[in-house]
Every structure is written in structure tokens, then in C-alpha cells.
């Protein structure tokens, strides 16, 4: 008689299960290696040492984070054949304790409301249907008459979810089990701090990897890599987790600073991977910062930017003063002390030293490859103003279809600083345009913007005027 392969495999599995000895419990793994992605999850690899006899065994892997993704677990070991992986959700709860105590004796602790004294009474759990039913002495009582106490944890219940492996060992002896899995609740992001000199011509930059662990698991002396870049995940964010609960993480801890040259980097073409120096202990419910890079005296350029558009209609006089955006830029190259891929992150800027330090703004630094220029917009300047007035406006054919027009503008610039400043004026044009006359030379920035750069002396004033012809689209 021919036996179907599936039936044969099923029968073998039953035989293996029947032959299993007592479960072997494996506690926290050693030498954890964490790869953190900036999407709220991490890849964990650890090794666990276990001693096995020859044959089939049930290995209970405890101390795993409850946010582990079940379908991501990889387990392997020399001389081991993994036949099954079982995820045990039988964790302790009041309901689970009572369910496992059906027909058994527990202790009810009652408190005398008058004296505060406590009395312990033995009770038998009869049923949980529709509520708790206990037998206390010769009486049957419903509800919970006091605090319930249990002597021990019933068999089959765990303090936290566990992964059980059904594995066959080719020979007896100590085994090294490698375990790799993805867990949610592990995250990282980049953060930067920049100190700009008073002249705005140089800055000191420090970049941090901000590591976050909102899981219930602490990773001691871990080797940590962080990945900058996006990876496609065609799945619901929390569909496969053992426990969907999340907790607020605790305080911010700072790890010892690391020099830029000690930071190990590699690239896959799509992502950049940074290996953090040394070992890091990432505590449960903690965020800490590890220095990614440090560079001093990076050449920088500070500009004050005005952005406006050329209107298609005549405008009346406008005496409202406009204040410019403050824009600081620097080159990400080796000559500047950088020249490494910079992950995207927030950057906070300061000026001054010691007690005279001032917070000057916050911006978002987009990802910058080596050789690219980073531009930061840090609020608006108070002591630099622009008053912009239209001095002429003419339409070529006011009653026809040709809406080509010419507009003339006068821009009065004022610098109340006690130092010279560079001011950039960007005027957006809609359609085909040509500057017919100007007091300062412009540059064409793309197809729709004319750009003027003007240097203002300390306490100085300057007037920029121009005339433009625009053929609207």
C-alpha cells in the first residue's frame, strides 16, 4: 500500500513529538548584533549555547521581545535539524491563572475593613463561565471575595511569549544555536548639532545616531549598525507581532563620543550602513545617542534670501518691509573635513560659547551624498530689510490676446548689522522672460527664476532696480 508523502511526514512528526524529552530552556542570547532601520524595526542576531543529547529535543527560547515578527525568524546550528517552530502565547494573566486552576485549590486573602487584618482562606475554583465560582468550605460563592493568591505558575504558562524549536541533534554535546529575527520597537534616526561662528563663515558639526528601544528586551554589549535608506515592506506595520502593545520610552542617555575616523561605513548602492564603534548596551524603553561624526571648522556660507514673484498687473506703492530667510550652506567633501554620506535628520544650530551660547534655529538636513552641498534655512533675519515697489507696468496689447507685459521694479535694501552681509534676491517669472535693464547683474537660476546677489556694507543701503519683459504662458 502506497502512503501519501504528506501523511508520512505527519506520522513522523507525531513520532518525534512523542519521543521528546523535557523541554530545554534557553535564556538570553550572547553577542547580540543589531541592525536598526529608520522605520521602527530592527534585525537582531544572537547566539545561544545549549547542551543536547542525540535525537529530538524541544528547545524553549525565552527572553525574546514580544514585538518579534513571527515569519522573520531564522534558526540554525551545526548538527541541528530544525523541524518545527512554535510560538507560545501562553503568558501569565489573571484570566490564564484562573483557567489553569480549574478544579484546583487557590488562596483567597480577605481584609477586615475594621481592623485591616488579613485572613487567608482556601478555595476551590469550580467554574469561570459567566464569572468566577468558588467553593469555600461548604459554601459556593460567586465573584471575587478578596485578593487571589496562587502557589506557583501553572505548567504551560510563561512570564512572556516564547519561541519553541523542535530540533533533532545528530550527536550529543554542547551546541551553538544562531538566532536571527526582525523585531518592531527598535528604531534610529540621525540628529545633528552645529555651532556657527559669529561671522557665519564656518561651523563645527556633530552627528548622532539616536537609538530607540521601546521593547521589553535589553540588549547588552551589542554590536550595532544603522541603515540609512528605504526598504520596501509590503505588509501591515504590526500584523505579525506577538504583542501589539507599545510603551512610552524613557529618558535620553548619551553614549561616549566617537571620532569620525573610527566610524565604519559601507554602501550597498541603495543604502548606507554605519557600524557604530565599540559595544552599546541598549536598555529596554530607552533612547540614547551615539556619535556618528565630528568635524570642526567646516567652511560655510551665510546668505540672506528674499523670494518674490513678478506680478502680472499694476500695483500701488508698498512700504511694507520684508525680512529675509537666513540660509547657511556647506560642502560635504573631504576638504571640509566631511566627504561621507550624511543621513537625513534634524539639525539644531547655535552661536557663541559657554553661557553666551544662543540657539539660532532648527532645520531638516536631507540626505547628502559625498560632494553635495547642504543648505539650511534657519528662520528670518531681523536687521536686514527689503522694500519692493513697482515703478512701471505696461501691457503690449491691453485689448487684444497678446498679454506680453513689461514691469519695472525698485528694491531698497537696508543692513542694520555692524558687519557686511550677502543678500540674495530671487524673483520668479512665469512664462518666457528677459531682463531688459538692471542696476546689478543677475543669473538665471533654472527657467523661472532671476537671481541677484548683493553685498551690503555695515549699516549700509543699496537699491536694486530692473525692468523685465514677460510673455505669459
NORMO-V869406 format. One record per pair of residues at least 24 apart in sequence whose C-alpha atoms are under 10 Angstrom apart, sorted by the first residue. I is the first residue (numbers start at 1). J is the second residue. Records with the same first field share a line. If there is no record, write none. Layout:
I: J ; J
//
This chain:
13: 83 ; 84 ; 166
16: 55 ; 56 ; 57 ; 58 ; 83 ; 166 ; 167 ; 168
17: 56 ; 57 ; 58 ; 166
18: 56
19: 55 ; 56 ; 57
20: 55 ; 56 ; 57 ; 58 ; 166 ; 167 ; 168
21: 53 ; 55 ; 56 ; 57 ; 58
22: 57 ; 58 ; 59
23: 57 ; 58 ; 59 ; 60 ; 164 ; 165 ; 166
24: 50 ; 51 ; 52 ; 57 ; 58 ; 59 ; 60 ; 61 ; 164 ; 165
25: 50 ; 58 ; 59 ; 60 ; 61 ; 62 ; 162 ; 164
26: 50 ; 51 ; 59 ; 60 ; 61 ; 62 ; 63 ; 162 ; 163 ; 164 ; 177
27: 60 ; 61 ; 62 ; 63 ; 64
28: 61 ; 62 ; 63 ; 64 ; 217 ; 218 ; 219 ; 220
29: 61 ; 62 ; 63 ; 64 ; 177 ; 178 ; 179 ; 219 ; 220
30: 178 ; 219 ; 220 ; 221 ; 222
31: 219 ; 220 ; 221 ; 222 ; 223 ; 279
32: 179 ; 180 ; 219 ; 220 ; 221 ; 222 ; 223 ; 224 ; 279 ; 281
33: 180 ; 219 ; 220 ; 221 ; 222 ; 223 ; 224 ; 225 ; 279 ; 280
34: 180 ; 181 ; 182 ; 186 ; 219 ; 222 ; 223 ; 224 ; 225 ; 226 ; 275 ; 280 ; 282
35: 182 ; 186 ; 187 ; 188 ; 223 ; 224 ; 225 ; 226 ; 227 ; 273 ; 274 ; 275
36: 182 ; 183 ; 186 ; 187 ; 188 ; 189 ; 211 ; 212 ; 224 ; 225 ; 226 ; 227 ; 228 ; 273 ; 274
37: 186 ; 187 ; 188 ; 189 ; 211 ; 225 ; 226 ; 227 ; 228 ; 229 ; 230 ; 231 ; 273
38: 186 ; 187 ; 188 ; 189 ; 190 ; 210 ; 211 ; 226 ; 227 ; 228 ; 229 ; 230 ; 231
39: 184 ; 185 ; 186 ; 187 ; 188 ; 189 ; 227 ; 229 ; 230 ; 231 ; 233 ; 237
40: 183 ; 184 ; 185 ; 186 ; 187 ; 188 ; 189 ; 212 ; 213 ; 214 ; 237
41: 67 ; 68 ; 69 ; 182 ; 183 ; 184 ; 185 ; 186 ; 187 ; 188 ; 212 ; 213 ; 237
42: 68 ; 181 ; 182 ; 183 ; 184 ; 185 ; 186 ; 187 ; 188 ; 213 ; 225 ; 226 ; 227
43: 68 ; 72 ; 73 ; 180 ; 181 ; 182 ; 183 ; 184 ; 186 ; 225
44: 68 ; 73 ; 179 ; 180 ; 181 ; 182 ; 183 ; 186 ; 219 ; 222 ; 224
45: 73 ; 74 ; 75 ; 178 ; 179 ; 180 ; 181 ; 182 ; 222 ; 223
46: 75 ; 177 ; 178 ; 179 ; 180 ; 181 ; 219 ; 222
47: 75 ; 76 ; 77 ; 176 ; 177 ; 178 ; 179 ; 180
48: 77 ; 175 ; 176 ; 177 ; 178 ; 179
49: 174 ; 175 ; 176 ; 177 ; 178
50: 173 ; 174 ; 175 ; 176 ; 177
51: 172 ; 173 ; 174 ; 175 ; 176
52: 80 ; 167 ; 168 ; 169 ; 170 ; 171 ; 172 ; 173 ; 174 ; 175
53: 168 ; 169 ; 170 ; 171 ; 172 ; 173 ; 174
54: 79 ; 80 ; 168 ; 169 ; 170 ; 171 ; 172 ; 173
55: 80 ; 81 ; 167 ; 168 ; 169 ; 170 ; 171 ; 172
56: 80 ; 81 ; 82 ; 83 ; 166 ; 167 ; 168 ; 169 ; 170
57: 82 ; 165 ; 166 ; 167 ; 168 ; 169
58: 84 ; 85 ; 86 ; 164 ; 165 ; 166 ; 167 ; 168
59: 85 ; 86 ; 163 ; 164 ; 165 ; 166 ; 167
60: 85 ; 86 ; 87 ; 88 ; 162 ; 163 ; 164 ; 165 ; 166
61: 87 ; 161 ; 162 ; 163 ; 164 ; 165 ; 179
62: 158 ; 159 ; 160 ; 161 ; 162 ; 163 ; 164
63: 159 ; 160 ; 161 ; 162 ; 163 ; 216 ; 217 ; 218
64: 160 ; 161 ; 162 ; 163 ; 181 ; 183 ; 215 ; 216 ; 217 ; 218
65: 160 ; 161 ; 162 ; 182 ; 183 ; 184 ; 185 ; 214 ; 215 ; 216 ; 217 ; 218 ; 241 ; 242 ; 243 ; 284
66: 160 ; 161 ; 162 ; 183 ; 184 ; 185 ; 215 ; 216 ; 217 ; 241 ; 242 ; 243 ; 244 ; 245 ; 246
67: 161 ; 182 ; 183 ; 184 ; 185 ; 186 ; 214 ; 215 ; 216 ; 217 ; 238 ; 240 ; 241 ; 242 ; 243 ; 244 ; 245 ; 246
68: 161 ; 163 ; 181 ; 182 ; 183 ; 184 ; 185 ; 215 ; 238 ; 240 ; 241 ; 242 ; 243
69: 181 ; 182 ; 183 ; 184 ; 238 ; 239 ; 240 ; 241 ; 242 ; 243
70: 163 ; 181 ; 182 ; 183 ; 239 ; 240 ; 241 ; 242
71: 181 ; 182 ; 240 ; 241
72: 180 ; 181 ; 182 ; 183 ; 240
73: 163 ; 179 ; 180 ; 181 ; 182 ; 183
74: 178 ; 179 ; 180 ; 181 ; 182
75: 165 ; 177 ; 178 ; 179 ; 180 ; 181
76: 167 ; 176 ; 177 ; 178 ; 179 ; 180
77: 167 ; 169 ; 175 ; 176 ; 177 ; 178 ; 179
78: 169 ; 170 ; 175 ; 176 ; 177 ; 178
79: 167 ; 168 ; 169 ; 170 ; 171 ; 172 ; 175 ; 176
80: 167 ; 168 ; 169 ; 170 ; 171 ; 175 ; 176 ; 177
81: 165 ; 166 ; 167 ; 168 ; 169 ; 170
82: 165 ; 166 ; 167 ; 168 ; 169
83: 165 ; 166 ; 167 ; 168
84: 164 ; 165 ; 166 ; 167
85: 163 ; 164 ; 165 ; 166 ; 167
86: 162 ; 163 ; 164 ; 165 ; 166
87: 161 ; 162 ; 163 ; 164 ; 165 ; 242
88: 156 ; 157 ; 158 ; 160 ; 161 ; 162 ; 163 ; 164 ; 242
89: 156 ; 157 ; 158 ; 160 ; 161 ; 162 ; 163 ; 242 ; 243
90: 155 ; 156 ; 157 ; 158 ; 159 ; 160 ; 161 ; 162
91: 156 ; 157 ; 158 ; 159 ; 160 ; 161 ; 162
92: 153 ; 154 ; 156 ; 157 ; 158 ; 159 ; 160 ; 161
93: 157 ; 158 ; 159
94: 148
95: 128
96: 154 ; 157
97: 149 ; 150 ; 152 ; 153 ; 154 ; 157
98: 125 ; 126 ; 127 ; 128 ; 132 ; 148 ; 150 ; 154
99: 125 ; 127 ; 128 ; 154
100: 125 ; 153 ; 154 ; 155 ; 156 ; 157
101: 125 ; 126 ; 127 ; 150 ; 153 ; 154
102: 126 ; 127 ; 128 ; 133 ; 134
103: 127 ; 134 ; 135
105: 134 ; 135 ; 136 ; 149 ; 150 ; 151
106: 134 ; 148 ; 149 ; 150 ; 151
107: 136 ; 146 ; 147 ; 148 ; 149 ; 150 ; 151
108: 134 ; 136 ; 144 ; 145 ; 146 ; 147 ; 148 ; 149 ; 150
109: 145 ; 146 ; 147 ; 148 ; 149
110: 145 ; 146 ; 147 ; 148
111: 145 ; 146 ; 147
118: 146
119: 146
120: 146 ; 147 ; 148 ; 149
121: 146 ; 148 ; 149
122: 148 ; 149
123: 148
160: 216 ; 243
161: 242 ; 243
162: 242
182: 241
183: 215 ; 240 ; 241 ; 242
184: 213 ; 214 ; 215 ; 237 ; 238 ; 240 ; 241 ; 244 ; 246
185: 212 ; 213 ; 214 ; 215 ; 216 ; 245 ; 246 ; 247 ; 249 ; 284 ; 285
186: 211 ; 212 ; 213 ; 214 ; 215 ; 282 ; 284 ; 285 ; 287
187: 211 ; 212 ; 213 ; 214 ; 226 ; 287
188: 212 ; 213 ; 226 ; 227 ; 228 ; 287 ; 288 ; 289
189: 226 ; 227 ; 228 ; 289 ; 343 ; 344 ; 345 ; 346
190: 226 ; 228 ; 289 ; 290 ; 291 ; 292 ; 342 ; 343 ; 344 ; 345 ; 346 ; 347 ; 365
191: 289 ; 291 ; 292 ; 343 ; 344 ; 345 ; 346 ; 347 ; 348 ; 364 ; 365
192: 291 ; 292 ; 293 ; 294 ; 343 ; 344 ; 345 ; 346 ; 347 ; 348 ; 349 ; 362 ; 363 ; 364 ; 365
193: 294 ; 346 ; 347 ; 348 ; 349 ; 350 ; 362
194: 294 ; 295 ; 296 ; 347 ; 348 ; 349 ; 350 ; 351 ; 360 ; 362
195: 296 ; 297 ; 348 ; 349 ; 350 ; 351 ; 352 ; 353 ; 357 ; 358 ; 359 ; 360
196: 297 ; 298 ; 300 ; 302 ; 328 ; 349 ; 350 ; 351 ; 352 ; 360
197: 297 ; 300 ; 350 ; 351 ; 352 ; 353
198: 350 ; 351 ; 352
199: 300 ; 301 ; 302 ; 351 ; 419 ; 420 ; 421
200: 299 ; 300 ; 301 ; 302 ; 303 ; 328 ; 329 ; 351 ; 421
201: 297 ; 298 ; 299 ; 300 ; 301 ; 302 ; 328 ; 329 ; 330
202: 296 ; 297 ; 298 ; 299 ; 300 ; 301 ; 302 ; 328 ; 329 ; 330 ; 336
203: 295 ; 296 ; 297 ; 298 ; 299 ; 300 ; 301 ; 328 ; 329 ; 330 ; 349 ; 350 ; 351
204: 294 ; 295 ; 296 ; 297 ; 298 ; 299 ; 300 ; 349 ; 350
205: 293 ; 294 ; 295 ; 296 ; 297 ; 298 ; 337 ; 338 ; 347 ; 348 ; 349
206: 257 ; 259 ; 260 ; 291 ; 292 ; 293 ; 294 ; 295 ; 296 ; 347
207: 260 ; 289 ; 290 ; 291 ; 292 ; 293 ; 294 ; 295 ; 342 ; 343 ; 345 ; 346 ; 347
208: 254 ; 255 ; 257 ; 258 ; 288 ; 289 ; 290 ; 291 ; 292 ; 293 ; 294 ; 345
209: 274 ; 276 ; 288 ; 289 ; 290 ; 291 ; 292 ; 293 ; 343 ; 345
210: 252 ; 253 ; 254 ; 255 ; 287 ; 288 ; 289 ; 290 ; 291 ; 292
211: 252 ; 253 ; 282 ; 286 ; 287 ; 288 ; 289 ; 290
212: 249 ; 250 ; 252 ; 282 ; 283 ; 284 ; 285 ; 286 ; 287 ; 288 ; 289
213: 247 ; 248 ; 249 ; 250 ; 282 ; 283 ; 284 ; 285 ; 286 ; 287 ; 288
214: 246 ; 247 ; 248 ; 249 ; 250 ; 283 ; 284 ; 285 ; 286 ; 287
215: 245 ; 246 ; 247 ; 248 ; 249 ; 283 ; 284 ; 285 ; 286
216: 246 ; 247 ; 283 ; 284 ; 285
217: 282 ; 283 ; 284 ; 285
218: 281 ; 282 ; 283 ; 284 ; 285 ; 286
219: 280 ; 281 ; 282 ; 283 ; 284
220: 279 ; 280 ; 281 ; 282 ; 283
221: 278 ; 279 ; 280 ; 281 ; 282
222: 276 ; 278 ; 279 ; 280 ; 281 ; 282
223: 275 ; 276 ; 277 ; 278 ; 279 ; 280 ; 281
224: 274 ; 275 ; 276 ; 277 ; 278 ; 279 ; 280 ; 281 ; 282
225: 264 ; 265 ; 273 ; 274 ; 275 ; 276 ; 277
226: 265 ; 272 ; 273 ; 274 ; 275 ; 276
227: 265 ; 266 ; 267 ; 271 ; 272 ; 273 ; 274 ; 275 ; 343
228: 267 ; 270 ; 271 ; 272 ; 273 ; 274 ; 341 ; 342 ; 343 ; 344 ; 367
229: 268 ; 269 ; 270 ; 271 ; 272 ; 273 ; 343 ; 344 ; 367
230: 270 ; 271
231: 270 ; 271
246: 285
247: 285
248: 285 ; 286
249: 284 ; 285 ; 286 ; 287
250: 283 ; 284 ; 285 ; 286 ; 287 ; 288
251: 285 ; 286 ; 287 ; 288
252: 286 ; 287 ; 288 ; 289
253: 282 ; 283 ; 286 ; 287 ; 288 ; 289 ; 290
254: 287 ; 288 ; 289 ; 290 ; 291
255: 280 ; 281 ; 288 ; 289 ; 290 ; 291
256: 280 ; 289 ; 290 ; 291
257: 289 ; 290 ; 291 ; 292 ; 293 ; 294
258: 290 ; 291 ; 292 ; 293 ; 294
259: 291 ; 292 ; 293 ; 294 ; 295
260: 291 ; 292 ; 293 ; 294 ; 295 ; 337 ; 338 ; 340
261: 292 ; 293 ; 294
262: 292 ; 293
263: 291 ; 292 ; 293
264: 292
265: 340 ; 341
266: 341
267: 341
271: 343
272: 340 ; 341 ; 342 ; 343 ; 369
273: 341 ; 343
274: 341 ; 343
292: 342
293: 338 ; 340 ; 342
294: 337 ; 338
295: 336 ; 337 ; 338
296: 336 ; 337 ; 338
297: 336 ; 337
298: 330 ; 331 ; 332 ; 333 ; 335 ; 336 ; 337 ; 338
299: 329 ; 330 ; 331 ; 332 ; 335 ; 336 ; 337
300: 328 ; 329 ; 330 ; 331 ; 336 ; 374 ; 375
301: 327 ; 328 ; 329 ; 330 ; 331 ; 375 ; 422
302: 326 ; 327 ; 328 ; 329 ; 330 ; 375 ; 376 ; 377 ; 421 ; 422 ; 423
303: 327 ; 328 ; 329 ; 377 ; 421 ; 422 ; 423 ; 424 ; 453 ; 455
304: 328 ; 377 ; 380 ; 381 ; 384 ; 385 ; 421 ; 422 ; 423 ; 424 ; 425 ; 453 ; 454
305: 377 ; 380 ; 381 ; 422 ; 423 ; 424 ; 425 ; 426 ; 453
306: 380 ; 385 ; 386 ; 423 ; 424 ; 425 ; 426 ; 427 ; 451 ; 452
307: 424 ; 425 ; 426 ; 427 ; 428 ; 449 ; 451
308: 388 ; 425 ; 426 ; 427 ; 428 ; 429 ; 449
309: 426 ; 427 ; 428 ; 429 ; 430 ; 448 ; 449 ; 450
310: 390 ; 407 ; 408 ; 409 ; 427 ; 428 ; 429 ; 430 ; 449 ; 468 ; 470
311: 390 ; 393 ; 407 ; 428 ; 429 ; 430
312: 393 ; 394 ; 395 ; 403 ; 404 ; 405 ; 406 ; 407 ; 429 ; 430 ; 470 ; 472
313: 390 ; 393 ; 394 ; 395 ; 405 ; 406 ; 407
314: 390 ; 391 ; 392 ; 393 ; 394 ; 395 ; 407
315: 389 ; 390 ; 391 ; 392 ; 393
316: 389 ; 390 ; 391
317: 387 ; 388 ; 389 ; 390 ; 391
318: 387 ; 388 ; 389 ; 390
319: 386 ; 387 ; 388 ; 389
320: 385 ; 386 ; 387 ; 388 ; 389
321: 384 ; 385 ; 386 ; 387 ; 388 ; 412 ; 413 ; 414
322: 380 ; 381 ; 382 ; 384 ; 385 ; 386 ; 387 ; 388 ; 413
323: 379 ; 380 ; 381 ; 382 ; 383 ; 384 ; 385 ; 386 ; 387 ; 413
324: 379 ; 380 ; 381 ; 382 ; 383 ; 384 ; 385 ; 386 ; 423 ; 424 ; 425
325: 376 ; 377 ; 378 ; 379 ; 380 ; 381 ; 382 ; 384 ; 423 ; 424
326: 360 ; 361 ; 376 ; 377 ; 378 ; 379 ; 380 ; 381 ; 382 ; 423
327: 375 ; 376 ; 377 ; 378 ; 379 ; 380 ; 381 ; 424
328: 374 ; 375 ; 376 ; 377 ; 378
329: 373 ; 374 ; 375 ; 376 ; 377
330: 372 ; 373 ; 374 ; 375 ; 376
331: 368 ; 370 ; 371 ; 372 ; 373 ; 374 ; 375
332: 368 ; 369 ; 370 ; 371 ; 372 ; 373 ; 374
333: 369 ; 370 ; 371 ; 372 ; 373
334: 370 ; 371
335: 371
338: 370 ; 371
339: 368 ; 369 ; 370 ; 371 ; 372
340: 368 ; 369 ; 370 ; 371 ; 372
341: 367 ; 368 ; 369 ; 370 ; 371 ; 372
342: 366 ; 367 ; 368 ; 369 ; 370 ; 372 ; 374
343: 367 ; 368 ; 369
344: 368
347: 376 ; 378
348: 376 ; 378
349: 376 ; 378
382: 415 ; 416 ; 417
383: 414 ; 415 ; 416 ; 417 ; 418 ; 459
384: 413 ; 414 ; 415 ; 416 ; 417 ; 421 ; 423 ; 456 ; 459 ; 461
385: 412 ; 413 ; 414 ; 415 ; 416 ; 423 ; 461
386: 411 ; 412 ; 413 ; 414 ; 415 ; 423 ; 425 ; 461 ; 462 ; 463
387: 411 ; 412 ; 413 ; 414 ; 463
388: 412 ; 413 ; 463 ; 464 ; 465
389: 465
390: 465 ; 466 ; 467
391: 465 ; 466 ; 467
392: 467
393: 467 ; 468 ; 469
394: 469
395: 469 ; 470
396: 469 ; 471
402: 471 ; 472
403: 470 ; 471 ; 472 ; 473
404: 431 ; 432 ; 433 ; 469 ; 470 ; 471 ; 472 ; 473
405: 433 ; 468 ; 469 ; 470 ; 471 ; 472
406: 433 ; 434 ; 435 ; 436 ; 467 ; 468 ; 469 ; 470 ; 471
407: 435 ; 436 ; 466 ; 467 ; 468 ; 469 ; 470
408: 435 ; 436 ; 437 ; 438 ; 465 ; 466 ; 467 ; 468 ; 469
409: 438 ; 464 ; 465 ; 466 ; 467 ; 468
410: 438 ; 439 ; 463 ; 464 ; 465 ; 466 ; 467
411: 462 ; 463 ; 464 ; 465 ; 466
412: 461 ; 462 ; 463 ; 464 ; 465
413: 454 ; 455 ; 456 ; 460 ; 461 ; 462 ; 463 ; 464
414: 456 ; 457 ; 458 ; 459 ; 460 ; 461 ; 462 ; 463
415: 455 ; 456 ; 457 ; 458 ; 459 ; 460 ; 461 ; 462
416: 456 ; 457 ; 458 ; 459 ; 460 ; 461
417: 456 ; 457 ; 458 ; 459 ; 460
418: 457 ; 458 ; 459 ; 460
419: 456 ; 457 ; 458 ; 459 ; 460
420: 455 ; 456 ; 457 ; 458 ; 459 ; 460
421: 454 ; 455 ; 456 ; 457 ; 458 ; 459 ; 460
422: 453 ; 454 ; 455 ; 456 ; 457
423: 452 ; 453 ; 454 ; 455 ; 456
424: 451 ; 452 ; 453 ; 454 ; 455
425: 449 ; 450 ; 451 ; 452 ; 453 ; 454 ; 464
426: 450 ; 451 ; 452 ; 453
427: 451 ; 452
429: 468 ; 469 ; 470 ; 471 ; 472
430: 470 ; 471 ; 472 ; 473
431: 470 ; 471 ; 472 ; 473
432: 469 ; 470 ; 471 ; 472 ; 473
433: 468 ; 469 ; 470 ; 471 ; 472
434: 467 ; 468 ; 469 ; 470 ; 471
435: 466 ; 467 ; 468 ; 469 ; 470
436: 466 ; 467 ; 468 ; 469
437: 465 ; 466 ; 467 ; 468 ; 469
438: 464 ; 465 ; 466 ; 467 ; 468
439: 463 ; 464 ; 465 ; 466 ; 467
440: 464 ; 465 ; 466
441: 466
442: 466
//
